[in-house]
């Protein structure tokens, strides 16, 4: 049975204690390590979708020390705590389920840190359409989600840990929302935390390649490539 935005908001209003109790764990630290690999500048504009109580926001401010951050969440209680924890002149927050989000900034990084699986699939296309309007050619959309097989395992064997909406997001469920809105999947990796099999996935989403941007490398660059590829495999 589908849940209303009000029901979801009420769930996460009561979920703040759990978030604070869990704190910065290995899942969040892994997300931060993956973000560092992107090598983005410290003064970027960041949109953190589903910021919760702002635990990850504080860590983002440490990595991107000159960044301006915009955090959104469906829960008024979460946004209040996030504002108290991380709000300042460069860090703003907004209560929204993203269906009514009307961005005015152009973001360099959009982060879904274990959030997309909690947003109804029927809303994904509209959200990516909005993101296509507030990102630029070099923007990155970074997505961390539970591996769909792991979430199916939880649904069957450990349902009491599930949140009010917890959907396994198999890749075919995401393709239209991503590609029909001008994005592409640049990187996709599965990794293991807490279990013997991969139970999380990390995605790096970029704007689709403009075929007019293809250029041949210089002869010097090609010679370097030849030298590098001669090393034993």
SETOR-385069 format. One record per atom (N, C-alpha, C): residue number from 1; atom name; x, y, z. Coordinates in steps of 0.1 Angstrom, whole numbers, plus 5000, padded with zeros to 4 digits. Atoms other than C-alpha are relative to their C-alpha. Layout:
SETOR-385069
NUM; CA; X; Y; Z $
...
end
This chain:
SETOR-385069
1; N; 5008; 4988; 5000 $
1; CA; 5000; 5000; 5000 $
1; C; 5009; 5012; 5000 $
2; N; 4992; 4988; 5001 $
2; CA; 5014; 5034; 4990 $
2; C; 4998; 5009; 5012 $
3; N; 5001; 4991; 4989 $
3; CA; 5022; 5059; 5017 $
3; C; 4999; 5015; 4996 $
4; N; 5001; 4986; 5003 $
4; CA; 5013; 5096; 5017 $
4; C; 5013; 5007; 5005 $
5; N; 4988; 4992; 4995 $
5; CA; 5040; 5123; 5022 $
5; C; 4999; 5003; 5014 $
6; N; 5001; 4997; 4986 $
6; CA; 5025; 5131; 5055 $
6; C; 5004; 4988; 5009 $
7; N; 4997; 5012; 4993 $
7; CA; 5028; 5095; 5067 $
7; C; 5016; 4998; 5000 $
8; N; 4986; 5002; 5001 $
8; CA; 5064; 5093; 5055 $
8; C; 5007; 5011; 5009 $
9; N; 4994; 4989; 4992 $
9; CA; 5072; 5127; 5072 $
9; C; 4999; 4997; 5015 $
10; N; 5002; 5003; 4986 $
10; CA; 5058; 5115; 5105 $
10; C; 5009; 4989; 5004 $
11; N; 4990; 5011; 4997 $
11; CA; 5079; 5083; 5103 $
11; C; 5013; 5006; 5003 $
12; N; 4986; 4995; 4998 $
12; CA; 5111; 5103; 5099 $
12; C; 5001; 5010; 5011 $
13; N; 5000; 4991; 4988 $
13; CA; 5101; 5128; 5125 $
13; C; 5003; 4992; 5013 $
14; N; 4998; 5009; 4989 $
14; CA; 5102; 5099; 5149 $
14; C; 5013; 4992; 4999 $
15; N; 4988; 5008; 5003 $
15; CA; 5134; 5084; 5133 $
15; C; 5012; 5008; 5004 $
16; N; 4988; 4992; 4996 $
16; CA; 5157; 5112; 5145 $
16; C; 5008; 4994; 5011 $
17; N; 4992; 5006; 4989 $
17; CA; 5166; 5094; 5177 $
17; C; 5009; 4989; 4995 $
18; N; 4992; 5011; 5006 $
18; CA; 5177; 5064; 5157 $
18; C; 5013; 5005; 4993 $
19; N; 4989; 4994; 5007 $
19; CA; 5199; 5085; 5134 $
19; C; 5011; 5005; 5009 $
20; N; 4991; 4995; 4991 $
20; CA; 5215; 5102; 5163 $
20; C; 5008; 4989; 5007 $
21; N; 4994; 5012; 4992 $
21; CA; 5221; 5069; 5181 $
21; C; 5011; 4993; 4991 $
22; N; 4991; 5007; 5009 $
22; CA; 5238; 5053; 5150 $
22; C; 5012; 5009; 4998 $
23; N; 4989; 4991; 5002 $
23; CA; 5259; 5084; 5143 $
23; C; 5008; 4997; 4987 $
24; N; 4991; 5002; 5012 $
24; CA; 5289; 5083; 5119 $
24; C; 5005; 4985; 5000 $
25; N; 4996; 5014; 5000 $
25; CA; 5293; 5046; 5111 $
25; C; 5008; 4997; 4987 $
26; N; 4992; 5004; 5011 $
26; CA; 5312; 5026; 5085 $
26; C; 4993; 5002; 4986 $
27; N; 5007; 4997; 5012 $
27; CA; 5285; 5031; 5059 $
27; C; 5002; 5015; 4996 $
28; N; 4998; 4986; 5003 $
28; CA; 5288; 5069; 5061 $
28; C; 5015; 5003; 4997 $
29; N; 4986; 4998; 5003 $
29; CA; 5326; 5067; 5062 $
29; C; 5004; 4995; 4986 $
30; N; 4997; 5005; 5014 $
30; CA; 5326; 5046; 5030 $
30; C; 4995; 5010; 4990 $
31; N; 5005; 4990; 5009 $
31; CA; 5304; 5072; 5013 $
31; C; 5009; 5012; 4999 $
32; N; 4991; 4989; 5000 $
32; CA; 5328; 5099; 5023 $
32; C; 5013; 4997; 4992 $
33; N; 4988; 5004; 5007 $
33; CA; 5358; 5079; 5010 $
33; C; 4997; 5000; 4985 $
34; N; 5004; 5000; 5015 $
34; CA; 5339; 5074; 4976 $
34; C; 4999; 5015; 4995 $
35; N; 5001; 4986; 5004 $
35; CA; 5332; 5112; 4975 $
35; C; 5014; 5006; 4998 $
36; N; 4987; 4994; 5001 $
36; CA; 5369; 5120; 4981 $
36; C; 5007; 4996; 4987 $
37; N; 4994; 5005; 5013 $
37; CA; 5378; 5099; 4950 $
37; C; 4996; 5008; 4988 $
38; N; 5005; 4992; 5011 $
38; CA; 5358; 5123; 4929 $
38; C; 5009; 5012; 4998 $
39; N; 4990; 4989; 5000 $
39; CA; 5385; 5150; 4937 $
39; C; 4993; 5013; 4995 $
40; N; 5007; 4988; 5003 $
40; CA; 5360; 5178; 4936 $
40; C; 5006; 5012; 5008 $
41; N; 4994; 4988; 4994 $
41; CA; 5371; 5214; 4946 $
41; C; 4993; 5002; 5013 $
42; N; 5006; 4997; 4987 $
42; CA; 5365; 5226; 4982 $
42; C; 4989; 5010; 5000 $
43; N; 5010; 4989; 5000 $
43; CA; 5343; 5255; 4971 $
43; C; 4988; 4997; 4991 $
44; N; 5011; 5004; 5009 $
44; CA; 5316; 5235; 4952 $
44; C; 4986; 5003; 5007 $
45; N; 5014; 4999; 4995 $
45; CA; 5278; 5238; 4956 $
45; C; 4994; 4986; 5000 $
46; N; 5004; 5014; 4997 $
46; CA; 5263; 5207; 4971 $
46; C; 4985; 5000; 5003 $
47; N; 5014; 5003; 4996 $
47; CA; 5227; 5195; 4972 $
47; C; 5000; 4986; 5006 $
48; N; 5001; 5012; 4993 $
48; CA; 5222; 5168; 4998 $
48; C; 4986; 4996; 5002 $
49; N; 5014; 5004; 5000 $
49; CA; 5189; 5150; 4992 $
49; C; 4998; 4990; 5011 $
50; N; 5003; 5009; 4988 $
50; CA; 5175; 5134; 5024 $
50; C; 5011; 5001; 5010 $
51; N; 4989; 4997; 4991 $
51; CA; 5200; 5150; 5047 $
51; C; 4998; 4995; 5014 $
52; N; 5003; 5005; 4987 $
52; CA; 5183; 5136; 5078 $
52; C; 5004; 5011; 5011 $
53; N; 4997; 4991; 4989 $
53; CA; 5196; 5152; 5110 $
53; C; 5013; 5007; 4999 $
54; N; 4988; 4992; 5003 $
54; CA; 5227; 5166; 5094 $
54; C; 5013; 4994; 5003 $
55; N; 4988; 5007; 4996 $
55; CA; 5253; 5140; 5105 $
55; C; 5010; 5000; 4988 $
56; N; 4991; 5000; 5011 $
56; CA; 5267; 5136; 5070 $
56; C; 5003; 5014; 4995 $
57; N; 4998; 4986; 5004 $
57; CA; 5263; 5173; 5063 $
57; C; 5013; 5006; 5007 $
58; N; 4989; 4995; 4993 $
58; CA; 5288; 5181; 5090 $
58; C; 5013; 4995; 4994 $
59; N; 4988; 5006; 5006 $
59; CA; 5313; 5157; 5074 $
59; C; 5003; 5006; 4986 $
60; N; 4998; 4994; 5013 $
60; CA; 5308; 5172; 5040 $
60; C; 5006; 5014; 5001 $
61; N; 4995; 4987; 4998 $
61; CA; 5316; 5206; 5054 $
61; C; 5015; 4999; 5003 $
62; N; 4986; 5002; 4997 $
62; CA; 5350; 5192; 5066 $
62; C; 5008; 4997; 4987 $
63; N; 4994; 5004; 5012 $
63; CA; 5358; 5177; 5032 $
63; C; 5001; 5012; 4990 $
64; N; 5001; 4989; 5009 $
64; CA; 5346; 5207; 5012 $
64; C; 4998; 5013; 5008 $
65; N; 5000; 4989; 4989 $
65; CA; 5356; 5235; 5035 $
65; C; 4994; 5013; 4995 $
66; N; 5005; 4987; 5005 $
66; CA; 5345; 5264; 5012 $
66; C; 4987; 4998; 4993 $
67; N; 5012; 5003; 5007 $
67; CA; 5314; 5247; 4999 $
67; C; 4987; 5008; 5005 $
68; N; 5014; 4997; 4995 $
68; CA; 5278; 5260; 5000 $
68; C; 4992; 4988; 4999 $
69; N; 5007; 5012; 4999 $
69; CA; 5255; 5233; 5010 $
69; C; 4985; 5003; 5001 $
70; N; 5015; 4998; 4999 $
70; CA; 5217; 5229; 5006 $
70; C; 4995; 4986; 5003 $
71; N; 5005; 5013; 4996 $
71; CA; 5201; 5200; 5025 $
71; C; 4985; 5000; 4999 $
72; N; 5014; 5002; 5000 $
72; CA; 5166; 5187; 5019 $
72; C; 4996; 4987; 5007 $
73; N; 5005; 5012; 4994 $
73; CA; 5145; 5163; 5038 $
73; C; 4984; 5001; 5001 $
74; N; 5014; 5000; 4999 $
74; CA; 5108; 5153; 5040 $
74; C; 4995; 5003; 5014 $
75; N; 5003; 4999; 4986 $
75; CA; 5109; 5155; 5078 $
75; C; 5003; 5014; 5006 $
76; N; 4997; 4987; 4993 $
76; CA; 5105; 5188; 5096 $
76; C; 5009; 4998; 5012 $
77; N; 4992; 5002; 4989 $
77; CA; 5120; 5173; 5127 $
77; C; 5015; 4998; 4997 $
78; N; 4986; 5001; 5005 $
78; CA; 5151; 5162; 5108 $
78; C; 5006; 5013; 4996 $
79; N; 4995; 4987; 5005 $
79; CA; 5155; 5196; 5092 $
79; C; 5003; 5009; 5012 $
80; N; 4997; 4992; 4988 $
80; CA; 5153; 5213; 5126 $
80; C; 5013; 4996; 5006 $
81; N; 4988; 5005; 4994 $
81; CA; 5180; 5191; 5140 $
81; C; 5012; 5003; 4991 $
82; N; 4989; 4997; 5009 $
82; CA; 5202; 5195; 5109 $
82; C; 5004; 5014; 5000 $
83; N; 4998; 4986; 5000 $
83; CA; 5198; 5232; 5110 $
83; C; 5008; 5004; 5013 $
84; N; 4993; 4997; 4987 $
84; CA; 5208; 5233; 5147 $
84; C; 5014; 4994; 5000 $
85; N; 4986; 5007; 5000 $
85; CA; 5238; 5209; 5140 $
85; C; 5009; 5007; 4990 $
86; N; 4991; 4996; 5011 $
86; CA; 5251; 5223; 5107 $
86; C; 4997; 5013; 4993 $
87; N; 5004; 4988; 5007 $
87; CA; 5233; 5255; 5097 $
87; C; 5009; 5011; 5002 $
88; N; 4993; 4987; 4999 $
88; CA; 5253; 5286; 5090 $
88; C; 4998; 5008; 4987 $
89; N; 5002; 4991; 5011 $
89; CA; 5257; 5313; 5063 $
89; C; 5001; 4992; 4986 $
90; N; 4998; 5007; 5012 $
90; CA; 5268; 5287; 5037 $
90; C; 4992; 4987; 5000 $
91; N; 5007; 5013; 4999 $
91; CA; 5246; 5258; 5048 $
91; C; 4985; 5002; 5003 $
92; N; 5014; 4997; 4999 $
92; CA; 5208; 5260; 5043 $
92; C; 4992; 4986; 4999 $
93; N; 5008; 5012; 5000 $
93; CA; 5180; 5234; 5047 $
93; C; 4986; 5003; 4996 $
94; N; 5014; 4998; 5005 $
94; CA; 5145; 5229; 5033 $
94; C; 4992; 4987; 5002 $
95; N; 5009; 5012; 4999 $
95; CA; 5116; 5206; 5042 $
95; C; 4993; 4998; 4986 $
96; N; 5006; 5003; 5013 $
96; CA; 5105; 5190; 5009 $
96; C; 5001; 4985; 4997 $
97; N; 4999; 5014; 5004 $
97; CA; 5098; 5156; 4995 $
97; C; 5005; 4999; 4986 $
98; N; 4993; 4998; 5013 $
98; CA; 5115; 5168; 4963 $
98; C; 4990; 5001; 4988 $
99; N; 5009; 4999; 5011 $
99; CA; 5083; 5167; 4942 $
99; C; 4997; 5015; 4998 $
100; N; 5003; 4985; 5001 $
100; CA; 5078; 5205; 4949 $
100; C; 5013; 5008; 5001 $
101; N; 4987; 4994; 4999 $
101; CA; 5116; 5213; 4949 $
101; C; 5002; 5009; 4987 $
102; N; 4997; 4991; 5012 $
102; CA; 5123; 5244; 4927 $
102; C; 5013; 5007; 5003 $
103; N; 4987; 4995; 4997 $
103; CA; 5160; 5249; 4928 $
103; C; 5004; 5013; 4992 $
104; N; 4995; 4988; 5007 $
104; CA; 5176; 5283; 4919 $
104; C; 5015; 4999; 4998 $
105; N; 4986; 5001; 5002 $
105; CA; 5212; 5272; 4922 $
105; C; 5004; 4989; 4989 $
106; N; 4994; 5010; 5009 $
106; CA; 5234; 5252; 4898 $
106; C; 5010; 4992; 5008 $
107; N; 4992; 5008; 4991 $
107; CA; 5249; 5223; 4918 $
107; C; 5011; 4993; 4993 $
108; N; 4988; 5008; 5005 $
108; CA; 5283; 5207; 4913 $
108; C; 4999; 4986; 5004 $
109; N; 5002; 5014; 4994 $
109; CA; 5274; 5177; 4935 $
109; C; 4986; 4999; 5005 $
110; N; 5013; 5004; 4994 $
110; CA; 5241; 5161; 4942 $
110; C; 5002; 4987; 5006 $
111; N; 4997; 5013; 4992 $
111; CA; 5242; 5134; 4969 $
111; C; 4987; 4994; 5005 $
112; N; 5010; 5008; 4994 $
112; CA; 5217; 5107; 4976 $
112; C; 5007; 4989; 5008 $
113; N; 4993; 5009; 4991 $
113; CA; 5232; 5089; 5006 $
113; C; 4990; 4990; 5006 $
114; N; 5010; 5010; 4995 $
114; CA; 5209; 5058; 5011 $
114; C; 4987; 5007; 5002 $
115; N; 5012; 4992; 5000 $
115; CA; 5179; 5079; 5002 $
115; C; 4991; 4996; 4989 $
116; N; 5008; 5002; 5012 $
116; CA; 5167; 5070; 4967 $
116; C; 4990; 4988; 5002 $
117; N; 5009; 5012; 4997 $
117; CA; 5153; 5036; 4979 $
117; C; 4988; 5004; 5009 $
118; N; 5012; 4996; 4991 $
118; CA; 5130; 5055; 5003 $
118; C; 4991; 5010; 4993 $
119; N; 5008; 4991; 5008 $
119; CA; 5116; 5078; 4976 $
119; C; 4992; 4992; 4990 $
120; N; 5008; 5008; 5009 $
120; CA; 5086; 5063; 4957 $
120; C; 5006; 5000; 4986 $
121; N; 4994; 5001; 5014 $
121; CA; 5099; 5050; 4923 $
121; C; 4992; 5009; 4990 $
122; N; 5008; 4992; 5009 $
122; CA; 5070; 5068; 4906 $
122; C; 5004; 5015; 5000 $
123; N; 4996; 4986; 4999 $
123; CA; 5086; 5101; 4917 $
123; C; 5014; 5002; 4994 $
124; N; 4986; 4999; 5005 $
124; CA; 5121; 5093; 4904 $
124; C; 5002; 5009; 4988 $
125; N; 4999; 4993; 5013 $
125; CA; 5116; 5106; 4869 $
125; C; 4999; 5015; 5002 $
126; N; 5002; 4985; 4998 $
126; CA; 5103; 5140; 4880 $
126; C; 5012; 5006; 5008 $
127; N; 4989; 4995; 4992 $
127; CA; 5132; 5143; 4905 $
127; C; 5012; 5002; 4991 $
128; N; 4988; 4999; 5009 $
128; CA; 5159; 5136; 4879 $
128; C; 4998; 5011; 4989 $
129; N; 5003; 4989; 5009 $
129; CA; 5141; 5160; 4855 $
129; C; 5004; 5014; 5007 $
130; N; 4996; 4988; 4993 $
130; CA; 5145; 5187; 4882 $
130; C; 5015; 5002; 5001 $
131; N; 4986; 5000; 4998 $
131; CA; 5181; 5178; 4887 $
131; C; 5007; 5004; 4986 $
132; N; 4995; 4997; 5013 $
132; CA; 5187; 5181; 4849 $
132; C; 5000; 5016; 4998 $
133; N; 5001; 4985; 5001 $
133; CA; 5177; 5218; 4853 $
133; C; 5009; 5008; 5010 $
134; N; 4991; 4993; 4990 $
134; CA; 5200; 5226; 4882 $
134; C; 5014; 4994; 5001 $
135; N; 4986; 5005; 5001 $
135; CA; 5232; 5208; 4872 $
135; C; 5006; 5004; 4987 $
136; N; 4993; 4996; 5012 $
136; CA; 5258; 5216; 4846 $
136; C; 5008; 4988; 4994 $
137; N; 4992; 5010; 5008 $
137; CA; 5281; 5197; 4822 $
137; C; 5009; 4991; 5009 $
138; N; 4990; 5007; 4992 $
138; CA; 5306; 5187; 4849 $
138; C; 4994; 4996; 5014 $
139; N; 5005; 5003; 4987 $
139; CA; 5282; 5181; 4878 $
139; C; 5000; 4985; 5002 $
140; N; 5000; 5014; 4996 $
140; CA; 5282; 5148; 4896 $
140; C; 4987; 4997; 5009 $
141; N; 5010; 5005; 4991 $
141; CA; 5252; 5129; 4910 $
141; C; 5005; 4987; 5006 $
142; N; 4994; 5011; 4993 $
142; CA; 5265; 5105; 4936 $
142; C; 4988; 4993; 5008 $
143; N; 5011; 5008; 4995 $
143; CA; 5241; 5077; 4947 $
143; C; 5005; 4988; 5008 $
144; N; 4997; 5012; 4992 $
144; CA; 5246; 5052; 4975 $
144; C; 4986; 4993; 5004 $
145; N; 5013; 5007; 4997 $
145; CA; 5218; 5025; 4979 $
145; C; 5003; 4986; 5005 $
146; N; 4998; 5014; 4997 $
146; CA; 5214; 4991; 4994 $
146; C; 5000; 4992; 4987 $
147; N; 5000; 5009; 5011 $
147; CA; 5222; 4964; 4969 $
147; C; 4986; 4994; 4999 $
148; N; 5014; 5005; 5000 $
148; CA; 5187; 4953; 4956 $
148; C; 4998; 4986; 5005 $
149; N; 5001; 5014; 4995 $
149; CA; 5194; 4916; 4964 $
149; C; 5000; 5000; 5015 $
150; N; 4999; 4999; 4985 $
150; CA; 5203; 4926; 5000 $
150; C; 4987; 5005; 5006 $
151; N; 5013; 4995; 4995 $
151; CA; 5171; 4946; 5004 $
151; C; 4989; 4990; 4999 $
152; N; 5010; 5011; 5001 $
152; CA; 5151; 4917; 4991 $
152; C; 5002; 4990; 5011 $
153; N; 4998; 5009; 4989 $
153; CA; 5168; 4895; 5017 $
153; C; 4995; 5006; 5013 $
154; N; 5005; 4993; 4988 $
154; CA; 5159; 4921; 5044 $
154; C; 4985; 4999; 5000 $
155; N; 5014; 5001; 5001 $
155; CA; 5123; 4921; 5032 $
155; C; 4995; 4986; 5004 $
156; N; 5004; 5013; 4997 $
156; CA; 5121; 4884; 5035 $
156; C; 5004; 4995; 5014 $
157; N; 4994; 5006; 4988 $
157; CA; 5143; 4876; 5066 $
157; C; 5001; 5010; 5012 $
158; N; 4997; 4990; 4989 $
158; CA; 5147; 4909; 5086 $
158; C; 4991; 5012; 4998 $
159; N; 5009; 4988; 5004 $
159; CA; 5116; 4931; 5078 $
159; C; 4999; 5010; 5011 $
160; N; 5002; 4990; 4989 $
160; CA; 5115; 4948; 5113 $
160; C; 5010; 5011; 4999 $
161; N; 4990; 4989; 5001 $
161; CA; 5146; 4969; 5103 $
161; C; 4997; 5009; 4989 $
162; N; 5004; 4992; 5012 $
162; CA; 5129; 4983; 5072 $
162; C; 4994; 5013; 5004 $
163; N; 5007; 4987; 4998 $
163; CA; 5118; 5019; 5070 $
163; C; 4987; 5000; 4993 $
164; N; 5014; 4999; 5005 $
164; CA; 5084; 5031; 5059 $
164; C; 4999; 4997; 4985 $
165; N; 4999; 5003; 5014 $
165; CA; 5094; 5029; 5022 $
165; C; 5014; 4995; 4999 $
166; N; 4987; 5006; 5003 $
166; CA; 5122; 5005; 5013 $
166; C; 4999; 4991; 4988 $
167; N; 5002; 5007; 5012 $
167; CA; 5123; 4995; 4977 $
167; C; 5013; 4995; 4994 $
168; N; 4989; 5004; 5007 $
168; CA; 5149; 4973; 4960 $
168; C; 5001; 5007; 4986 $
169; N; 4999; 4992; 5012 $
169; CA; 5162; 4994; 4931 $
169; C; 5009; 4993; 4990 $
170; N; 4992; 5007; 5011 $
170; CA; 5173; 4971; 4903 $
170; C; 5003; 5010; 4989 $
171; N; 4996; 4990; 5010 $
171; CA; 5191; 4989; 4875 $
171; C; 4990; 5004; 4990 $
172; N; 5010; 4997; 5010 $
172; CA; 5163; 4986; 4849 $
172; C; 4990; 5010; 5006 $
173; N; 5010; 4991; 4994 $
173; CA; 5141; 5006; 4874 $
173; C; 5005; 5014; 5000 $
174; N; 4994; 4987; 4999 $
174; CA; 5165; 5035; 4873 $
174; C; 5004; 5006; 4986 $
175; N; 4995; 4996; 5013 $
175; CA; 5175; 5036; 4836 $
175; C; 4992; 5012; 4994 $
176; N; 5008; 4990; 5007 $
176; CA; 5146; 5057; 4822 $
176; C; 5002; 5013; 5007 $
177; N; 4999; 4987; 4993 $
177; CA; 5148; 5083; 4850 $
177; C; 5014; 5007; 4998 $
178; N; 4986; 4995; 5001 $
178; CA; 5186; 5087; 4845 $
178; C; 5002; 5004; 4985 $
179; N; 4996; 4997; 5014 $
179; CA; 5190; 5085; 4807 $
179; C; 4990; 5009; 4992 $
180; N; 5009; 4991; 5007 $
180; CA; 5158; 5102; 4795 $
180; C; 5000; 5014; 5005 $
181; N; 4999; 4986; 4995 $
181; CA; 5167; 5132; 4816 $
181; C; 5014; 5005; 4997 $
182; N; 4987; 4995; 5005 $
182; CA; 5201; 5136; 4799 $
182; C; 5012; 4996; 5009 $
183; N; 4989; 5005; 4992 $
183; CA; 5223; 5117; 4824 $
183; C; 5004; 4986; 4996 $
184; N; 4995; 5014; 5003 $
184; CA; 5243; 5085; 4822 $
184; C; 5007; 4995; 5013 $
185; N; 4993; 5006; 4990 $
185; CA; 5258; 5061; 4846 $
185; C; 5015; 4999; 4996 $
186; N; 4986; 5000; 5003 $
186; CA; 5296; 5067; 4846 $
186; C; 5007; 4989; 5007 $
187; N; 4994; 5011; 4992 $
187; CA; 5305; 5043; 4874 $
187; C; 4989; 4993; 5008 $
188; N; 5009; 5008; 4992 $
188; CA; 5286; 5015; 4892 $
188; C; 5009; 4989; 5007 $
189; N; 4993; 5010; 4993 $
189; CA; 5302; 4994; 4919 $
189; C; 4992; 4994; 5012 $
190; N; 5007; 5007; 4989 $
190; CA; 5289; 4969; 4945 $
190; C; 5011; 4997; 5011 $
191; N; 4991; 5003; 4989 $
191; CA; 5306; 4965; 4979 $
191; C; 4993; 4994; 5012 $
192; N; 5005; 5007; 4989 $
192; CA; 5302; 4947; 5011 $
192; C; 5003; 5007; 5013 $
193; N; 4999; 4995; 4986 $
193; CA; 5295; 4961; 5046 $
193; C; 4991; 4991; 5008 $
194; N; 5008; 5007; 4990 $
194; CA; 5284; 4939; 5075 $
194; C; 4996; 4986; 4995 $
195; N; 5004; 5013; 5005 $
195; CA; 5277; 4909; 5052 $
195; C; 5011; 4993; 4992 $
196; N; 4990; 5007; 5008 $
196; CA; 5296; 4882; 5033 $
196; C; 4999; 5003; 4985 $
197; N; 5002; 4996; 5014 $
197; CA; 5281; 4894; 5000 $
197; C; 4998; 5015; 4998 $
198; N; 5002; 4985; 5002 $
198; CA; 5279; 4929; 4984 $
198; C; 4986; 5004; 5004 $
199; N; 5013; 4996; 4995 $
199; CA; 5251; 4947; 5002 $
199; C; 4997; 5015; 4998 $
200; N; 5002; 4986; 5004 $
200; CA; 5256; 4983; 4989 $
200; C; 5005; 5002; 4986 $
201; N; 4996; 4996; 5013 $
201; CA; 5260; 5000; 4956 $
201; C; 5003; 5015; 5000 $
202; N; 4996; 4986; 5002 $
202; CA; 5277; 5032; 4946 $
202; C; 4999; 5004; 4986 $
203; N; 5002; 4996; 5014 $
203; CA; 5268; 5051; 4915 $
203; C; 5005; 5014; 4998 $
204; N; 4996; 4986; 5004 $
204; CA; 5284; 5081; 4898 $
204; C; 4993; 5003; 4987 $
205; N; 5008; 4996; 5011 $
205; CA; 5260; 5098; 4875 $
205; C; 5005; 5013; 4994 $
206; N; 4995; 4988; 5007 $
206; CA; 5271; 5124; 4849 $
206; C; 4990; 5004; 4989 $
207; N; 5007; 4996; 5012 $
207; CA; 5256; 5144; 4821 $
207; C; 5005; 4991; 4989 $
208; N; 4997; 5008; 5011 $
208; CA; 5255; 5124; 4789 $
208; C; 5011; 5007; 4991 $
209; N; 4990; 4995; 5008 $
209; CA; 5285; 5128; 4766 $
209; C; 4995; 5007; 4988 $
210; N; 5003; 4993; 5013 $
210; CA; 5282; 5154; 4738 $
210; C; 5010; 4995; 4990 $
211; N; 4991; 5006; 5010 $
211; CA; 5296; 5136; 4707 $
211; C; 5008; 5010; 4994 $
212; N; 4992; 4989; 5006 $
212; CA; 5309; 5170; 4695 $
212; C; 5012; 5003; 5008 $
213; N; 4988; 4997; 4992 $
213; CA; 5334; 5170; 4724 $
213; C; 5011; 4990; 4998 $
214; N; 4989; 5010; 5002 $
214; CA; 5354; 5140; 4712 $
214; C; 5011; 5006; 4992 $
215; N; 4988; 4995; 5007 $
215; CA; 5389; 5149; 4703 $
215; C; 5011; 4989; 5001 $
216; N; 4988; 5009; 5000 $
216; CA; 5420; 5128; 4694 $
216; C; 5010; 5005; 5009 $
217; N; 4989; 4996; 4992 $
217; CA; 5448; 5128; 4719 $
217; C; 5012; 5003; 4991 $
218; N; 4988; 4996; 5007 $
218; CA; 5481; 5143; 4709 $
218; C; 5009; 4987; 4998 $
219; N; 4991; 5011; 5003 $
219; CA; 5508; 5120; 4695 $
219; C; 5009; 4997; 5012 $
220; N; 4992; 5002; 4988 $
220; CA; 5528; 5125; 4727 $
220; C; 4992; 4992; 5011 $
221; N; 5008; 5007; 4990 $
221; CA; 5499; 5114; 4749 $
221; C; 4998; 4985; 4996 $
222; N; 5002; 5014; 5005 $
222; CA; 5494; 5083; 4727 $
222; C; 5013; 4992; 5002 $
223; N; 4987; 5007; 4997 $
223; CA; 5531; 5074; 4730 $
223; C; 5001; 4996; 5014 $
224; N; 5000; 5004; 4985 $
224; CA; 5528; 5076; 4768 $
224; C; 4991; 4989; 5003 $
225; N; 5010; 5012; 4998 $
225; CA; 5498; 5053; 4766 $
225; C; 5006; 4987; 4996 $
226; N; 4993; 5013; 5005 $
226; CA; 5518; 5028; 4745 $
226; C; 5010; 4995; 5010 $
227; N; 4990; 5005; 4991 $
227; CA; 5546; 5028; 4770 $
227; C; 4994; 4994; 5013 $
228; N; 5006; 5005; 4988 $
228; CA; 5523; 5023; 4800 $
228; C; 4994; 4987; 4998 $
229; N; 5007; 5013; 5003 $
229; CA; 5504; 4995; 4783 $
229; C; 5010; 4988; 4997 $
230; N; 4990; 5011; 5003 $
230; CA; 5536; 4976; 4776 $
230; C; 5005; 4993; 5013 $
231; N; 4996; 5006; 4987 $
231; CA; 5542; 4969; 4813 $
231; C; 4992; 4986; 5001 $
232; N; 5007; 5014; 4998 $
232; CA; 5534; 4932; 4823 $
232; C; 4987; 5002; 5006 $
233; N; 5013; 4999; 4994 $
233; CA; 5498; 4927; 4831 $
233; C; 4999; 4992; 5013 $
end
